[in-house]
Amino acid sequence: LHCNALPPPRSSEDSDLDSAAATRVQVSCDDCRSFICDGCHWCHEFQANHEIRVCDRCDAFYCRGCDEMDQCEDCSEVVCNTCSTLMSCKFCGCGLCEDCATACGRCGIVLCARDAKFAVECDTCKMSY
């Protein structure tokens, strides 16, 4: 158990006043089943700060130990390793999902939206964008 909170009761018979901690469980990891309570987990503006995060594509919950999810730096989409691996911009190195990345059609070099604004041709193969 992640934060020493009891798992939620399996039935209404199991819920009594002694298991008050069980009502504090907020989410659990889909892989290792570790729980985290609402006292330890709180919502941030960005999911990168969460102990357990949800994939925006498959809605799976994973803790950082089971899946270090990637977050697109342009659209902030969070994806697990099963759904996708982010691509890196050649110049600034930021992680980008398939929708936000601009890739060269010939060699596959990836640029972020900011760097693509200034690119006329690919630095690697000289193909025009």
FENCOR-V595743 format. One record per backbone hydrogen bond with DSSP energy under -1.0 kcal/mol. NH is the residue of the N-H (numbers start at 1). CO is the residue of the C=O. If there is no record, write none. Layout:
NH/CO
NH/CO
This chain:
19/16
22/19
24/21
25/22
26/36
27/36
29/34
30/61
33/29
36/27
38/24
41/37
49/46
50/47
53/62
55/60
56/78
59/55
62/53
64/51
67/63
69/67
70/79
72/77
73/95
76/72
79/70
84/80
87/96
89/94
90/110
93/89
96/87
101/97
102/111
104/109
108/104
111/102
116/112
117/113
122/127
126/122
129/120
